[in-house]
Each structure stands twice: as C-alpha cells, then as structure tokens.
C-alpha cells in the first residue's frame, strides 16, 4: 500500500498552488501550515468562488495576519502552502504527502469534504500531525479514538440533525424522504438524521441514493416520490450534486407546489432555466452559520483585519463582507486555532534550548515516515484552546473532535425577487434557544408562492376519487327534484352528500360518487375498497377491530351508539289491584291488625268518658272506634274528638303511622304507575340478552357491525337470529310482526322513529359506543390530508351543523312531549274505581239494612194507601155507571113524552 502511494506521489503532477504573485511569499519559513481546498475540475466558476476561493483567501489572510502580529514559533514566522484536492481522497492524500515531504509541516487546515477527511484523518493519526477541517461534517469523524489528531470548526451533522428535528417540530411535520449521495458525507449524514428522527417520534419514510459515480438516482425518482406518504424531501448532497438532482426533479414536476425540498447545500440559481424559477420558490437550505448572523459575539477586529488583507492582496475575488461564504470564516478560525495553539504550546515550554525546536519532528522524503516526536502535548494544547474567532466562540474538547461552542445554523429561503428569484435568510438557530425568525420582516415563502406552511403530506387538491356511498336515511336518501329546465331528476341528499361537498371545498378533491346497489351490505362496501372498486367509502360505516385489520379508517365523522327498536305498545295492561301494589300483602295485613288493635284500645280508653261512645251499644261503639282508628291512620280524621290523655297519646301514635305510611304509599304508587305506563315488550338490551324475546324474534342485519355485536355479546356466536338483508326490512318486519325487536345505530333509529315510522320506538338506554368513519385503503397516501380536513370541519362546528340539519327534525307525535297529556290512563287505575264501586254498593246495602224497619213500615203504608186508592176508584167507577144509567133513563122518558 505504502509503495503504491509513493509511486503515485512521485509520478503524479504536483498540485501545489501557492497564493500567486499577489499574496506574500511564505515558503521561506521552516514552520509551515498546509491548507487543503477542493477545486473540482468540472466545477463552475461560481461554485469555485463560493467554496475554495473564499476559504483559501481567508486561510491566507489568517497566515498574513499572524505574521503582522509577529507570532513566531522557534523564532520563525509561520509560513503556509495551499493545494487543491480535486474532491478526491487520493488526490488529497497525495497533496499532504507532498507537503510533509518537502517542508516542516506542523498542521493541516482542511480538507473540505468528509470523504477526504477520513483519509487525511487516518494519515494524520499515523504521523501525529493535527488536522482542523473547516467544512467536513460527517458525524463519524467525531470519534476521538479513531481520529485523535482531528478537529473541526464547522458544526457536525449530529448537531444539524438536532436542528432539523426542531425545525420539523416547529412546523408540525412528522416525516420526510431523504435523498443522499453515496459517500461518507451523504450516507453518514442520512444515518444520523434517521436516528434523530426515530428518537423524536418522527419518521423517514423513504431513502434514495444518488450515485456519485453514475451521477444518477438509483430508482425511478418520480414513482418513488409520488407514491410516498410524505411530501418533504431532505436532500443531503454537495452543491454540484444537488443541482443535478433538482434538475431531475424539475423535469418530472416534483418540486413546488407538490413537494417541499430542504437542502444541505446551496445551489447557484442562475444555472436553472428561468421557466423553472416558480417551481424553485419555497426551497429551504439549512447551512452552518456564523455569530454575526445570529447576534452572537465575534472577533470583529480579526474579521475586519482579515477582510482588509483579502482586499489588499486579492481584491478581484472579494465579494463584499455580507457575501463571504461562511465556510471561509470557519477556515480562518481553523488556521487561527493552530496559530494560537502553536504560540501557547511553545511559550509554555521553558526547558528547551535556543537551538532546539518546541515541535521536533522526524523528517523523511517518504511521507509515511514523517513523525512528530511528541505530538500529545501539542494536541492537548489544541484541546484546551479557547478564543473568540471570526465565526464565534471557538472551543474544543478532549472527548470528541467537534467544536463545542459557537454552533449556529440558518435557513435561507428561495423567494421571488425583482431579478427573478433569490435567497432570503428567514430562520436562525442557536443551540441554547432553537429556531427563531431571522428578522421580523422576512417571512417564509412556501412552495406555490404561499405564506401557509405545508402539511408535509400529500394533498387532495385536483385528485379524482371514486367515492362509494350506500342508502341509509338520513345519511343518504334519494329525492325527486325539478331542475332548472323543469325536468324531474333524482338527487342524493342527506348527511353524507353534504359532508362530501364540505370535503370537496376544503381539500379540492374531485368526487365521483358511486351509489351502491340496494342489496349491497356494509361488509361488501369494505371489500369493494380492498378490491379497488372504490377509492374510499363515505357512509354510516362503523369502525370495528376486525375491519381495521383489512382497511384503514379516517378520523371519526359521527359518534354513535347502538339501540334496540320495538313496536310501540298500544295499550296498558289491565290490573284491578295495581293501587294495592305499593304495599305488600303482609304490610296490608299488618296495617289492618294495627288499626283493629288501636280501635279496641281506643274503645277501652274512651267508651266511658267519650259522648260519642258512651250511650252506644258495644257493637256500635267498637265500630266507631274502628272508624276512628282508620280515619286517623289514613289522615282524614273523624267527626268526634278524643277525650282522655291516654287516647290522645294513642292518637299521636296513629298520626305517626299515618304520616309515614301515606307518604310511602304515595311515592310507591306514583313510581309503579309511571313504570306501568312506560312498560313495553322489552326494556332494553339486557332483556334481549336474558332471552325475554326469543332470539329468532330479534332481527339482525347480516354482514354488519350489528351482527358482529350480536354474535359476540348476545348469542355467543350462534346465528339463531332473524336474518335481515336491508335496513327497510327491519321496519317492515316489525310492522308485520315477524320480529319483536332489532338492533341498529341510534342515529338511524332516532331519525326513523321521529320522522318515518311513528309506531316504532326505542327501548331502554343506548349501548356499545362506537363511531362512523370514512373507509380508506391501507397505507393510503392522503390519510393525513383527509384527517386534517375532517378535524377542521369539527373545530368549526360544521359536523354539528349537519347533525342538527338531518337529525333534529321530527314529524311524529311524541307522547313524552310537554304539549300533550302525560296523564295516567283509566285502565291503569280501573281497579281503584272498581273497589270504590264495591264499597259504595256495600254502603247502600248497609244503609238499607239499617233502615229495614222504616222501609218495611213505609212499604206497608204505601201498600195500604194504594189499596185505599183502588177501593175509592172502584166506588167512583160504580157511581159513574149508576149516574150514566139514570141519565139515559131520564133522556128516554123525555123522548117518550115528546113523542
């Protein structure tokens, strides 16, 4: 290996490029720092200016400034040399070999690329020379054990991964696609970002590789991106590769407004055709920043002096203080770290002779034999070095190779400008505060030239969806309407058509509504989504665990429960003794015995002193005592008063019985009558479970969530129910007495019993809380977009408005309405009136019995009177006949005389 590298070095061209005629000659010093800068042979002039030229100029400015400050090592000014690595690790190693072989090189600034840094870091470990990179960000370079002589002034990708995670959290993004170049920078950067995402509950849904050898992405970029559930692309590649990837994406219409791209490296905007500029708007670049950009302290004295030196020796490349590449400032601080460490280390050694070097080395024409005699002391000094540099506070650690202070980032946004498009700084990041707006006036312009942040997942705008729907009043009904031309048309109306209209308005989807056949089941609708007959199904489809195994569901569109529907009872069952039910038979008997006991005791206490009892017979006085006891217990009193103190005490006891018993009886009677009034065939689902209704008389819609519930909770898996194929069949089966009950969704049943079927009613309370949702395929691209839209409709009360519109109306009379009578029917208390009739008849009989003698006398008198009247009538009749005979004889005599 060493021999091959030696031959390569000996026979390869010398790629050292000193600063040129305009910069001071520096190769006269025996103490040299070597600067490595990557000028790719096929790089454009603009790319070289942004990278290598700026970094090389600031490196040389640091060296010139050190000489002006008269910083010496072994009484010599520190010299320098620069070389180009051509973005190739072997070229870089060759350049370093050349440098240490021909001069006393005591430190290396660079290289630029992570792939080069791995090789240079391993070589530096072998010879003990310190290396400080200004742009190699690969997180695996942080290992102090593997790379003991390596340091860097640029933040590691581990730090930028944390910043990216915070960026996603800031905007509510949850996933991304990573495209990376297949080298140490790209692969390890993608790995550390993926790890950071996993630790923070974010996801990398897809990774794509850009092959730097073939200059192409592995796989079909368009197919992979368009089929991904994420619409945020994180591109981890150097600028030249980034431009190639973006051009491919532009050709396939994979940038704005569909995708948000976040870049790790800036691109040169004028290399793209102006027709693509609108698509580039909204791109973000995450770049390491310096202290001046985040309001952190920097060494302005060093910075201004460096700019002055640059302008003095190479004015044609100086872009102005505001346009100097950040990596150039990191290059300055890398060189200044070595300069400060050299000065501090050598000044700390007091026991060396004037002829000895503070950094003794074993030189050799073969670079792998070049050795630092005692590198540990110098490396420890670098670890302990701390100063305020031009990029911010610079400090290192003996545990990792990373810079531990002054890690900043900024996000630049491609926005419209007067000249077309341009980069605008919009966000800044500091490890202590996270992301903040760069200035109050610089807003982020997102893809499609909008100020609204993207959601990060696919949008439904312009997407045509085949939406399956099923008839189910009031969710979906067919209604005859007359259109503008006067024709009779059938239109879908209901909760579901209105919901689809709202979703179309909020998402921009294009619906193709397909009405399912009348014999279609809900299970069949689920299967139709699986079979790609429908893209989604919108309807009263219940979310169940079994269904979730084969399809996905959106967020809830309707909160639901199950209910039992039955026929309304037409009459109340006759019960002649319902008024006696508030007390048990034993209690009635006990009360009767208590009243008789109290009556006897009252008669003993009061019969000699109470006027109402004293002159009465024993039977009569006892009867009055019983009357007194009953009247007092029932709370209505009697017509005579108690006379003795003992009688009053007994009366107090009767009052106590009366107060408690009457109140208890009244409450229980009211409760019993209310229950009797509301009593139906069954009282709820518990009666169904307990078999009060035969399972064969319970109608269940087949291939539905009701069937699943019945099999699971009621029949223990037995299909012994009455099978029903359509919802309408449930109602007709109840009408024709094929079934006594059925189980369905509460919302549907409430609408049906309030509007369509007034002679049906719900029994008991609701049960089995569940929900309706939109059926979608597994891993559907637009799940998040649909869920966000539904949640938005919920938050703005749109779903509640639809529920009120389609479920609140009622055309059926409600027996529980306050506008109608809720009185107890005569049938309920007919026994009470029957008892009253019997008592009244007994009272009449008693009255007749007590008046029997008087009635007998009255009847005799009436009979005697009628007999007299009959006799008088007979006498009158006889007299009338006699008179009539006399009159006739007289008339005959007169007639004879006349004759």
Secondary structure as GFF3:
##gff-version 3
##sequence-region A 1 899
A	DSSP	alpha_helix	2	11	.	.	.	ID=ss1
A	DSSP	beta_strand	31	37	.	.	.	ID=ss2
A	DSSP	alpha_helix	45	48	.	.	.	ID=ss3
A	DSSP	pi_helix	49	53	.	.	.	ID=ss4
A	DSSP	alpha_helix	54	68	.	.	.	ID=ss5
A	DSSP	beta_strand	72	73	.	.	.	ID=ss6
A	DSSP	beta_strand	76	84	.	.	.	ID=ss7
A	DSSP	alpha_helix	89	102	.	.	.	ID=ss8
A	DSSP	beta_strand	105	109	.	.	.	ID=ss9
A	DSSP	alpha_helix	114	127	.	.	.	ID=ss10
A	DSSP	beta_strand	130	133	.	.	.	ID=ss11
A	DSSP	three_ten_helix	139	142	.	.	.	ID=ss12
A	DSSP	beta_strand	150	152	.	.	.	ID=ss13
A	DSSP	alpha_helix	157	171	.	.	.	ID=ss14
A	DSSP	beta_strand	175	181	.	.	.	ID=ss15
A	DSSP	alpha_helix	184	199	.	.	.	ID=ss16
A	DSSP	beta_strand	203	211	.	.	.	ID=ss17
A	DSSP	beta_strand	216	217	.	.	.	ID=ss18
A	DSSP	alpha_helix	221	226	.	.	.	ID=ss19
A	DSSP	beta_strand	232	236	.	.	.	ID=ss20
A	DSSP	alpha_helix	239	251	.	.	.	ID=ss21
A	DSSP	beta_strand	260	263	.	.	.	ID=ss22
A	DSSP	three_ten_helix	269	271	.	.	.	ID=ss23
A	DSSP	three_ten_helix	274	276	.	.	.	ID=ss24
A	DSSP	alpha_helix	277	280	.	.	.	ID=ss25
A	DSSP	beta_strand	284	289	.	.	.	ID=ss26
A	DSSP	three_ten_helix	291	293	.	.	.	ID=ss27
A	DSSP	alpha_helix	300	313	.	.	.	ID=ss28
A	DSSP	three_ten_helix	315	317	.	.	.	ID=ss29
A	DSSP	three_ten_helix	321	323	.	.	.	ID=ss30
A	DSSP	alpha_helix	326	348	.	.	.	ID=ss31
A	DSSP	beta_strand	361	362	.	.	.	ID=ss32
A	DSSP	three_ten_helix	367	369	.	.	.	ID=ss33
A	DSSP	beta_strand	371	372	.	.	.	ID=ss34
A	DSSP	alpha_helix	375	384	.	.	.	ID=ss35
A	DSSP	beta_strand	386	388	.	.	.	ID=ss36
A	DSSP	beta_strand	393	395	.	.	.	ID=ss37
A	DSSP	beta_strand	408	417	.	.	.	ID=ss38
A	DSSP	beta_strand	420	430	.	.	.	ID=ss39
A	DSSP	beta_strand	434	437	.	.	.	ID=ss40
A	DSSP	beta_strand	464	469	.	.	.	ID=ss41
A	DSSP	beta_strand	477	482	.	.	.	ID=ss42
A	DSSP	beta_strand	488	493	.	.	.	ID=ss43
A	DSSP	alpha_helix	495	507	.	.	.	ID=ss44
A	DSSP	beta_strand	510	515	.	.	.	ID=ss45
A	DSSP	alpha_helix	522	530	.	.	.	ID=ss46
A	DSSP	beta_strand	536	537	.	.	.	ID=ss47
A	DSSP	alpha_helix	545	548	.	.	.	ID=ss48
A	DSSP	beta_strand	552	567	.	.	.	ID=ss49
A	DSSP	three_ten_helix	578	580	.	.	.	ID=ss50
A	DSSP	alpha_helix	585	606	.	.	.	ID=ss51
A	DSSP	alpha_helix	611	614	.	.	.	ID=ss52
A	DSSP	alpha_helix	618	633	.	.	.	ID=ss53
A	DSSP	alpha_helix	645	678	.	.	.	ID=ss54
A	DSSP	alpha_helix	685	689	.	.	.	ID=ss55
A	DSSP	three_ten_helix	695	697	.	.	.	ID=ss56
A	DSSP	beta_strand	698	701	.	.	.	ID=ss57
A	DSSP	alpha_helix	705	709	.	.	.	ID=ss58
A	DSSP	pi_helix	710	714	.	.	.	ID=ss59
A	DSSP	beta_strand	722	724	.	.	.	ID=ss60
A	DSSP	alpha_helix	727	735	.	.	.	ID=ss61
A	DSSP	beta_strand	741	745	.	.	.	ID=ss62
A	DSSP	alpha_helix	746	751	.	.	.	ID=ss63
A	DSSP	pi_helix	752	756	.	.	.	ID=ss64
A	DSSP	beta_strand	760	776	.	.	.	ID=ss65
A	DSSP	alpha_helix	783	795	.	.	.	ID=ss66
A	DSSP	alpha_helix	798	807	.	.	.	ID=ss67
A	DSSP	alpha_helix	830	850	.	.	.	ID=ss68
A	DSSP	alpha_helix	852	898	.	.	.	ID=ss69
###
